[in-house]
């Protein structure tokens, strides 16, 4: 057993990002299908670790940095969301939220129906539906415990973690190819035309941003306040009817900070610094999450459950092409939104952002996609998902 401490894990994560960048730069297939760099590097390491287990070599990472990085990323999303921009994208946000809700309903109907046809407990179908795919590991862990304790479903937590892991992997793999097929039908803005001298947000992570040490510290302080206040808010809401995931609380505090300081004229957030710190947090989070994936958990899945998850992946791809893309306007922005939807429809919002970055780095910016996806994927979806799950559990055969 090789155990890497905090510093060793940080070094490994940095090397994974460099490996991913090198692979995408040199392997035409990865570049052509817009596979995100953290996904490419992280999966190579995860597969290598899976192979080493065959020789009884085990490597364990210190993942204590993973949660703070994820929370810092969501804090930057909140700090990037000014009400004026959100108002401009109000209609698009509403339409996309309806599309996302449609997928939640489809995922659960598909899961329950196919589980029943395969002779599995319908609860397993629900577990392999929106609970773990659109909900991720956190939602999966919470509902897995509920299914075990209240419904008597054996190994529910283990199945939930394996299903969420499967979704995280596939969410990062299918978004790029889906976007590649859709982009053939639309006009792309082009990198030079779309990229401003001082890029904002998460769209062009490789573009240089002019920052200063003091403004960087100011932004770091805002992120720290968001993390602290968000954690305190999470503690207050925990156990109540208004309980939300910690990252949603952090994002909410970031939004309040950004807009509250601006309204009262105290301070205007520097988006350049926010985007730099956000992109760094996102990349390192994905690198740690993917390189520490326990792929052997997927190998241990029973064949019927694996078939169920494979079918959900196909449904996600088809939904992105025939529903998300068409409803959102059949244009370049819609194609980027479809790539993002694949990311958080199967995995998580950070995966969605990475999918969209892989597309916009190559074809040009999509301001509306980077406005809509973080807000819907990080905030609204968790609230809607809880409602949808409880509606399905109210069905008579549960």
C-alpha positions in Angstrom: 0.0 0.0 0.0 1.4 3.4 -1.1 -0.3 6.3 0.7 0.3 9.8 -0.7 -0.1 12.6 1.9 -1.6 16.1 1.2 1.5 17.3 -0.6 2.0 14.1 -2.6 -1.6 14.2 -3.8 -1.2 17.8 -4.8 1.9 17.0 -6.8 0.0 14.0 -8.4 -3.0 16.2 -9.3 -0.7 18.8 -11.0 1.0 16.0 -12.9 -2.3 14.6 -14.0 -3.3 18.0 -15.4 0.0 18.2 -17.3 -0.5 14.7 -18.6 -4.0 15.5 -19.7 -2.8 18.6 -21.6 -0.1 16.6 -23.3 -2.5 13.8 -24.3 -5.1 16.2 -25.7 -2.3 18.1 -27.6 -0.8 14.9 -29.1 -3.7 12.5 -29.5 -6.0 13.7 -32.4 -8.9 11.6 -31.2 -9.1 13.3 -27.8 -8.8 16.7 -29.5 -11.3 15.9 -32.2 -13.9 14.8 -29.7 -13.3 17.7 -27.2 -12.3 15.5 -24.3 -11.5 17.7 -21.3 -7.8 17.7 -20.2 -8.5 16.7 -16.5 -10.7 13.9 -17.8 -8.1 12.5 -20.2 -5.3 12.6 -17.6 -7.4 11.5 -14.7 -8.8 8.5 -16.4 -5.4 7.3 -17.6 -4.1 7.4 -14.0 -7.3 5.7 -12.8 -6.9 2.9 -15.3 -3.2 2.5 -14.4 -4.1 2.2 -10.8 -6.8 -0.4 -11.6 -4.1 -2.4 -13.5 -1.7 -2.2 -10.6 -4.3 -3.7 -8.3 -3.8 -6.9 -10.4 -0.3 -7.0 -9.0 -1.5 -6.3 -5.5 -0.1 -2.7 -5.6 -2.5 -0.3 -4.0 -2.2 3.5 -4.1 -4.2 5.8 -1.8 -4.5 9.5 -2.2 -5.2 12.1 0.5 -8.5 13.6 -0.9 -8.9 16.2 1.9 -8.2 19.0 -0.6 -11.0 17.8 -2.9 -14.0 19.2 -1.0 -12.4 22.7 -0.4 -11.5 22.9 -4.1 -15.0 22.0 -5.1 -16.5 24.6 -2.7 -14.0 27.2 -3.9 -15.1 26.6 -7.5 -18.8 27.1 -6.6 -17.9 30.2 -4.6 -16.4 31.6 -7.8 -19.5 30.8 -9.7 -21.5 32.8 -7.2 -19.1 35.7 -7.3 -19.3 35.7 -11.1 -23.1 35.9 -11.1 -24.3 39.5 -11.2 -28.1 40.1 -11.3 -27.9 42.2 -14.4 -26.5 39.4 -16.4 -28.9 36.9 -14.9 -31.8 39.1 -15.8 -30.6 39.1 -19.4 -30.5 35.4 -19.5 -33.7 34.9 -17.5 -35.8 33.4 -20.3 -33.0 31.0 -21.3 -32.4 30.0 -17.7 -36.2 29.2 -17.4 -36.3 27.2 -20.6 -33.1 25.3 -19.8 -34.5 24.5 -16.3 -37.6 23.0 -17.9 -35.4 20.9 -20.2 -33.3 19.7 -17.2 -36.5 18.8 -15.3 -37.6 16.8 -18.3 -34.4 14.8 -18.1 -34.9 14.1 -14.4 -38.3 12.6 -15.1 -37.0 10.6 -18.1 -34.0 9.2 -16.1 -36.3 7.9 -13.3 -38.9 6.5 -15.6 -36.2 4.8 -17.7 -34.5 3.5 -14.5 -37.7 2.1 -12.9 -39.0 0.6 -16.2 -35.7 -1.1 -17.2 -35.0 -2.3 -13.6 -38.4 -4.0 -13.5 -37.9 -5.5 -17.0 -34.5 -6.9 -15.9 -36.0 -8.4 -12.7 -34.3 -5.9 -10.4 -35.9 -4.0 -7.5 -37.5 -0.8 -8.9 -35.6 1.1 -6.1 -32.4 0.1 -7.9 -33.8 1.8 -11.0 -34.5 4.9 -9.1 -31.0 4.8 -7.6 -29.5 4.5 -11.1 -31.7 7.4 -12.2 -31.6 11.1 -11.2 -30.5 10.3 -7.7 -26.9 9.5 -8.6 -26.6 10.6 -12.3 -28.0 14.2 -12.0 -27.5 14.2 -8.2 -23.9 12.9 -8.0 -22.1 11.3 -5.1 -23.5 13.5 -2.4 -27.2 12.9 -3.3 -26.4 9.3 -3.9 -24.9 8.8 -0.5 -27.9 10.4 1.2 -30.5 8.5 -0.6 -28.5 5.2 -0.5 -28.6 5.4 3.3 -32.4 6.1 3.2 -33.1 3.2 0.8 -31.1 0.8 3.1 -32.7 2.0 6.4 -36.3 2.7 5.3 -36.8 0.4 2.3 -34.4 -2.5 3.2 -32.5 -2.3 -0.1 -29.3 -4.3 0.4 -26.0 -2.6 -0.5 -27.8 0.6 -1.6 -25.0 2.9 -0.6 -22.4 0.9 -2.5 -24.6 0.8 -5.6 -25.1 4.5 -5.3 -21.4 5.3 -5.2 -20.7 3.0 -8.1 -23.5 4.5 -10.1 -22.3 8.0 -9.4 -18.8 7.1 -10.3 -20.0 5.6 -13.6 -21.9 8.8 -14.3 -18.9 11.0 -13.5 -16.7 9.1 -16.0 -19.2 8.9 -18.8 -20.4 12.5 -18.3 -16.9 13.7 -19.0 -16.5 11.4 -22.0 -19.8 11.9 -24.0 -20.2 15.7 -23.8 -17.4 16.4 -26.3 -18.5 13.9 -28.9 -22.1 15.0 -28.6 -21.1 18.7 -29.1 -18.9 17.7 -32.1 -21.8 16.2 -33.9 -24.1 19.1 -33.2 -21.5 21.8 -34.1 -21.4 20.4 -37.6 -24.9 21.8 -38.1 -24.3 25.3 -36.8 -22.0 28.3 -37.4 -19.3 28.7 -34.8 -18.1 32.2 -33.6 -14.4 31.3 -34.0 -11.7 31.8 -31.3 -10.2 35.1 -32.6 -13.6 36.8 -33.1 -15.1 35.6 -29.8 -12.2 36.0 -27.4 -11.8 39.6 -26.0 -8.4 41.1 -25.0 -9.3 40.5 -21.4 -11.4 37.4 -21.3 -14.0 37.0 -18.5 -15.5 34.0 -16.8 -14.7 30.3 -17.4 -14.9 30.2 -21.2 -11.2 30.6 -22.2 -9.2 29.2 -19.3 -5.9 29.4 -21.3 -6.1 33.1 -22.2 -4.0 35.5 -20.2 -5.7 37.7 -17.6 -4.1 40.8 -16.3 -4.2 40.7 -12.5 -2.3 42.2 -9.5 -1.2 40.6 -6.3 -3.5 42.9 -4.2 -6.6 42.3 -6.3 -5.8 38.6 -6.2 -5.8 38.7 -2.4 -9.0 40.7 -2.4 -10.7 38.0 -4.5 -9.1 35.2 -2.3 -10.7 36.9 0.7 -14.1 37.0 -1.0 -13.8 33.2 -1.7 -12.8 32.6 1.9 -15.8 34.5 3.2 -18.1 32.6 0.9 -16.6 29.3 2.2 -17.0 30.3 5.8 -20.4 31.9 5.6 -21.7 29.1 3.3 -20.5 26.4 5.8 -22.2 28.3 8.7 -25.4 28.5 6.7 -25.2 24.8 5.9 -25.0 24.1 9.6 -28.0 26.3 10.3 -30.1 24.6 7.6 -29.0 21.0 8.3 -31.8 18.9 9.6 -34.5 21.4 8.5 -37.0 21.3 5.6 -34.7 23.8 3.9 -31.5 21.7 4.0 -29.3 22.0 0.9 -25.9 20.7 -0.1 -23.0 22.7 1.3 -21.9 23.8 -2.2 -25.3 25.4 -2.9 -25.0 27.4 0.4 -21.5 28.6 -0.6 -22.7 29.5 -4.1 -25.6 31.4 -2.6 -23.3 33.4 -0.3 -21.1 34.2 -3.3 -24.1 35.6 -5.2 -25.2 37.7 -2.2 -21.6 39.0 -1.7 -21.1 39.9 -5.4 -24.4 41.8 -5.8 -24.7 43.2 -2.3 -21.3 44.9 -2.4 -22.0 46.2 -5.9 -25.5 47.6 -5.0 -24.2 49.5 -2.0 -21.1 50.7 -3.9 -18.6 49.2 -1.5 -16.7 47.0 -4.0 -16.9 45.7 -7.5 -15.7 42.1 -8.0 -12.8 41.7 -10.4 -14.0 38.9 -12.7 -10.5 38.2 -14.1 -9.2 37.1 -10.7 -12.4 35.2 -10.0 -12.1 33.3 -13.2 -8.4 32.4 -12.6 -9.0 31.1 -9.1 -12.2 29.3 -10.3 -10.4 27.6 -13.2 -7.5 26.5 -11.0 -9.9 25.1 -8.4 -12.0 23.3 -11.1 -9.0 21.7 -12.7 -7.4 20.5 -9.5 -10.7 19.2 -8.2 -11.4 17.2 -11.4 -7.9 15.9 -11.4 -8.1 14.6 -7.8 -11.7 13.3 -8.3 -10.8 11.4 -11.5 -7.4 10.0 -10.6 -8.8 8.7 -7.3 -11.8 7.0 -8.9 -12.2 3.4 -7.7 -12.9 1.9 -11.1 -12.9 -1.6 -9.5 -16.2 -0.7 -8.0 -17.6 -0.4 -11.6 -16.1 -3.8 -12.5 -17.9 -5.3 -9.5 -21.3 -4.2 -10.7 -23.8 -6.9 -11.5 -24.4 -7.2 -15.3 -28.1 -6.1 -15.1 -27.2 -2.9 -13.2 -24.4 -2.2 -15.6 -26.8 -2.6 -18.5 -29.2 -0.1 -16.7 -26.4 2.5 -16.4 -25.3 2.0 -20.0 -28.9 2.6 -21.2 -29.0 5.8 -19.1 -25.9 7.0 -20.8 -27.5 6.4 -24.2 -30.6 8.2 -23.1 -28.5 11.2 -21.9 -26.8 11.5 -25.3 -30.0 11.2 -27.2 -31.8 13.7 -24.9 -29.0 16.2 -25.4 -29.2 15.9 -29.2 -32.9 15.7 -29.7 -34.2 17.8 -26.8 -31.6 20.0 -25.3 -30.1 21.2 -28.6 -33.4 21.7 -30.3 -35.3 23.3 -27.5 -32.4 25.7 -26.7 -32.3 27.1 -30.3 -30.4 24.7 -32.6 -27.4 27.1 -32.6 -23.8 27.1 -31.3 -24.9 28.1 -27.8 -27.4 25.2 -27.8 -24.6 22.8 -28.8 -22.4 24.1 -25.9 -25.4 23.8 -23.6 -25.9 20.2 -24.7 -22.3 19.4 -23.9 -22.7 20.9 -20.5 -26.0 19.1 -19.9 -24.2 15.8 -20.6 -21.7 16.8 -17.9 -24.1 17.4 -15.0 -26.9 15.1 -16.3 -24.6 12.2 -15.7 -21.9 13.5 -13.5 -21.5 16.9 -11.8 -21.5 20.7 -12.6 -17.6 20.8 -12.6 -17.7 18.1 -15.3 -20.2 20.2 -17.2 -17.9 23.3 -17.1 -15.0 21.2 -18.2 -17.0 19.8 -21.1 -18.0 23.3 -22.3 -14.4 24.6 -21.9 -13.1 21.9 -24.1 -15.6 23.0 -26.8 -15.2 26.8 -26.4 -11.4 26.6 -26.4 -11.6 25.1 -29.9 -14.7 26.8 -31.5 -15.2 30.1 -29.6 -16.9 31.6 -26.6 -20.5 31.0 -25.6 -21.4 33.6 -23.0 -25.0 32.4 -22.5 -23.9 28.8 -21.8 -21.5 29.7 -19.1 -24.1 31.9 -17.6 -26.9 29.4 -17.6 -25.3 26.0 -16.9 -23.5 26.9 -13.6 -26.7 28.4 -12.1 -29.0 25.6 -13.2 -26.5 22.8 -12.6 -25.2 24.0 -9.3 -28.3 25.5 -7.7 -31.7 24.8 -9.2 -31.2 21.1 -10.1 -30.7 19.9 -6.5 -34.0 21.5 -5.4 -35.9 20.2 -8.4 -34.3 16.7 -8.1 -35.5 16.3 -4.5 -39.1 17.1 -5.6 -38.9 14.7 -8.5 -37.5 11.9 -6.4 -40.2 12.3 -3.8 -42.9 12.3 -6.4 -41.6 8.9 -7.8 -41.3 7.5 -4.3 -45.0 8.3 -3.8 -45.9 5.8 -6.6 -47.9 2.8 -5.3 -45.3 0.1 -6.1 -42.7 1.6 -3.7 
